[in-house]
Amino acid sequence: MWSPVADANNGFEDMATILGKMDIGQDIADEGLKQGAETFTEWLRPEVPRGNGGWNAARYGHMRDQLKVVKTPEGYDVTFGDAFWWIFVENGTGGKHPQRAQNFVHGMFSQKWNELESMLQAAAIKKIEK
């Protein structure tokens, strides 16, 4: 499954790479990444802009309803599922009818990075201590 959020360099793959280089075991890294991804999804959901009931929302569902965490071979992805147009809302568009960028994903990730990092470290330490 293609995940546009993972392709947007949101940091989860970076953290997976960092944890992958540490010799702590896959289950320890998985636990922290899953917790981080689920928490980020909870923080992000209220920030996702409400649609105006346009064609895409009518056909695929609203972005907020599509937001979910998906297990992949590399770890966990936060994805908008079929709501592919999130990237246009996030980054804006040009052309004849430009749309202003709302930066709800990047903004939330920038705000919460330190909390996510602490959460991932705490999950790894807790798992190692067991």
C-alpha positions, 0 to 999 in steps of 0.5 A, spaced: 500 500 500 502 506 498 503 511 503 503 518 501 505 520 509 511 516 509 513 519 502 513 526 505 519 524 510 515 525 516 520 522 521 518 515 522 522 512 517 528 516 520 526 513 527 526 506 524 532 507 521 536 509 527 532 504 531 534 499 526 542 500 527 541 499 534 542 492 536 535 492 540 531 487 537 525 488 532 520 487 537 523 493 541 523 497 535 516 495 533 513 497 539 516 504 540 514 505 532 507 503 533 506 507 539 509 513 536 505 512 530 498 511 533 499 517 538 501 522 532 495 519 529 491 521 535 494 528 535 493 529 527 486 527 527 483 534 530 488 538 525 486 535 519 482 540 515 474 539 514 472 538 507 467 541 504 463 535 501 467 535 494 467 530 489 473 526 492 470 526 499 464 524 497 467 518 493 473 516 497 471 519 504 473 525 508 481 525 510 480 525 517 476 518 517 481 515 512 487 517 517 490 510 520 496 507 522 498 501 517 504 495 519 509 495 513 515 491 512 519 497 514 515 499 520 509 503 521 506 508 516 501 513 518 497 514 512 490 517 509 488 511 505 484 513 499 484 520 501 490 522 496 488 529 495 491 530 502 498 532 499 494 538 495 491 541 502 498 540 505 503 543 500 498 547 496 497 548 489 499 552 483 495 554 477 489 558 475 486 556 482 491 556 487 490 553 494 494 555 500 498 550 503 495 548 510 501 544 513 497 540 518 502 534 517 508 538 517 506 543 522 504 537 527 510 533 526 515 539 528 511 541 534 511 534 537 517 531 535 521 532 541 515 528 545 515 523 540 522 522 540 521 521 548 516 516 547 520 512 542 526 512 547 521 511 553 518 505 550 525 502 548 528 503 555 521 499 558 522 494 553 529 493 554 528 493 562 523 487 562 
